[in-house]
Amino acid sequence: MRLILKSALMAFLCLGSVAIPAFAAEPAVYTSWRDNIALSGYDAMSFHDGVPLKGDPQYYFSYRGATFYFVSQDSRNRFISEPERYAPAYGGYCAWAVSKGKLAPGDPEQWSIKDDVLYINFNKRIKKRWEKRADKFIDRADKKWPSILSD
């Protein structure tokens, strides 16, 4: 009986020293856990045009591992020509949270454009906070992005 207990204890101790694999880094573009659609299906170009519109799955483009939808072929082509310019900052994660060194979902209904850059925030309250001191938060978030994805 003692031998069995010693063997079980040794097995347990050995297993305890086995490295547990780390979780994969967060994706570069925020999408729902249900799908791989960026901006909840909104057309990224439409924010820059001042009126967010849901895109049509017929007009899609894969960028940084996520699928973006667009309202038209023209909108899609504009995005493809300069995706770094038109994609949401910080991959569409909550910009305010990124400035705090954290990742939080972005809600495309809580958006703002500053210096031709699209920023998405978590909710209405956070968006108001963001807008009061956006320059400060952008400076902080720029320093944390994209290394925050692998922290």
MARLUMPA-380084 format. One record per residue: x, y, z of N, C-alpha, C in turn. Coordinates in steps of 0.05 Angstrom, whole numbers, plus 5000, padded with zeros to 4 digits. Atoms other than C-alpha are relative to their C-alpha. Example, Ala and Ser with C-alpha at 12.3 -4.5 7.8 and 13.67 -1.06 7.14 Angstrom:
<vexbas>
501849765000524649105156501850245000
498449764999527349795143498550225014
</vexbas>
This chain:
<vexbas>
501649765000500050005000501750255000
498249784998505750475018501250064972
498749985026508950344950498050144980
502049885018502450534914499750305006
500249724992501851174954502450164992
497549875008509151354941500050054970
500149985030508151224866498050224992
502049805006501851644865501050285007
498949754992505352204902502150094980
498049935019511252194855498850084973
501449935025506652204795498850285002
501249734995502952804824502150214999
497949804999509353184838501350044972
498949985027512053034769498150154981
502049865016505653264736499950305007
500149724992505853894777502250174989
497849855011512554084747499950034969
500349985029510154014675498950284994
500949735008509454684641497349994988
502649975011502454894625500250204977
499749815022501955214557498650265005
501249744996500555954557497750044980
502249945018494156224527501150164976
499249855023494756494457499450305004
500449714998495357244449497250074990
502649905010488957634438500250074971
500049935029486957744365500450304997
499449725005489158404334497550174995
502549865005481958584316497949885018
502250104983476258524366497749914983
502550125012470558074343498549865022
501750144981464857744378501049715002
499350284997465957044406498449834981
501750165017460356814360500949994971
499249995028463557014294502750144999
497449875004469757334265499550274985
500849765014466257974242501050255016
499149754987469658644258497850205001
501949774997465659244282497149915000
502850114999459458794292498650024973
501250005027458458814217499750284989
500249735011458659574210502350044980
498149925020462259864150502050205011
498049824989468760184174500150274986
500049755016468360694118497750185008
502349844994461560924139500450185025
499349834977464261184206501550254990
498449785011469161614167498350194983
501949845015463361854125498050145018
501749874981459762064189497449865007
502550144994453961564189500649704999
499550294999455360854213497749844988
501950175013451860344170500949715001
499450295001451459584173500949934972
499050095026455459264118498449764990
501250235014453158734069502149784998
498150225002456558054075501049944972
499150035027456958054000502650154994
497649845003462258594005501749985025
498450054976467458334053503050014993
497150005003474858374063501249905027
498650114976479357984112502450175005
497849834992484158424149500849935029
498950064974488658234208498449785014
501350234989484857584217497050035005
502949964995477857884220498750084973
501549945025472457984167498550265004
501349755000470158684153497850004978
502249975020463458814117499850294991
500349745012462059404072497350034987
502649955012455859734044500149974969
499850015029458459723972502849924992
497450075011464159513928501950245002
498449764998466560233927501150045028
499249974973466760264002502249795007
498050214996470659604004502650084987
497549935015475659853952501450235014
498749784985476860493992501549905024
498850124977478260084054502649854992
497850165009482859604017502450184992
497849825009486860193989501750105024
498549904976488860414060498849895026
501350124976486559924114501150115026
498949894975491360214166498850265007
501349744996488060884157497149985009
502950024995480860654160499149805021
500750204980480860064207499950145028
500249874974478960244279502749985015
497650004983484660434325499849775020
499850214980486959884372498249774993
501550235008483359364331497050005007
502849984992476559614353499449925029
500450034971477759444426499450275011
500649754987475459974475502550175002
497749835001480360544464500750095029
499549914973479560794536501449785016
498950234985481060104564502949954992
497250035009487360044521501750215013
498449794987489760704550500649935029
499650084973489060384618501649735002
498550255000493059764596498349765001
501850234999487059314591498649974973
501650055024482958994536497049975008
502950034996475359074534498750024973
501550005026470258974479499450294992
500849745010468859564435497149984989
502749995010461659754419499950204977
499949815022461360064349497950225001
501949784996455360474371501150225017
498749804983460160844417502750074987
497849945017464861134366500650305000
499349725005468561774352502350004980
497849965019473262034299501650245010
498249784992479262454319502449994982
497849995019484462674269499949784979
500550205021481362204218500549715009
499650284989482261594264497449935014
502450114988476361164285500749875027
499750114973476061014360497349895009
502450144990471160524391500349985030
499950034971469360504465497949805009
501650214988465860024511497050075003
502849924996459460414528499850304999
500449725002456461104529501550165022
498649874978459361284597503050024995
497250005006466361084576500650194977
499649825023465661454510500150295010
500049734990463962094548502650065014
497449974986470061994592502350034980
498049995022474261864530500150274987
500149755015471962494495501050245016
499149774983473662954554503050034999
497049994999481062764551501249824979
499250185021481962404485502950014994
497249975007488862684470501849855020
498550144979491562424536499749704998
500550295002488261744528501349884975
498750105025490761674456503049975004
497150024995497861824477500749755017
499550244983497461294532499549744985
500750245014493960784488502049934978
498050055021498960874431502549875011
497650124988504560694479499649715008
500650274990501060064502499349804977
500950175023498659814433502449954982
501650254998499859284406501149805021
498950184980504158984462498049905020
502250084982497858954505498749734992
501350245010495358384461501349745011
498650244991500657904487500650005030
499649994971500858124560498349805015
</vexbas>
